[in-house]
């Protein structure tokens, strides 16, 4: 979990165990996770607050919609690596909501 530094003090970004991922849909959590770059499936399943079957269905839907792309790991051919499509990256860069994430 990341912490924010305010006045030289570490501040936990959760409030009574409630974090920013609690405010997002599963699709939003996946998108936010992949903004930083490609991630293996296991990282996504471990980071998103939903069951593995739910995350799997959402990933499949995002792939069908062209929001995600998938590649196979060069180190282990059994591991899919997911990334946001370039079309979505361009959209997010142009979005006012995402200005803080994409400088």
BELMO-V725348 format. One record per backbone hydrogen bond with DSSP energy under -1.0 kcal/mol. NH is the residue of the N-H (numbers start at 1). CO is the residue of the C=O. Records with the same first field share a line. If there is no record, write none. Layout:
NH=CO  CO
This chain:
4=11
6=9
9=6
11=4
15=18
18=15
22=19
23=20
29=25
30=26
31=27
32=28
33=29
34=30
35=31
37=34
39=82
41=80
44=40
45=41
46=42
47=43
48=44
50=48
55=51
56=52
57=53
58=54
59=55
60=56
61=57
62=58
63=59
64=60
65=61
66=63
67=62
68=62
69=83
71=81
73=79
79=76
81=71
82=39
83=69
85=67
89=85
90=86
91=87
92=88
93=89
94=90
99=96
102=98
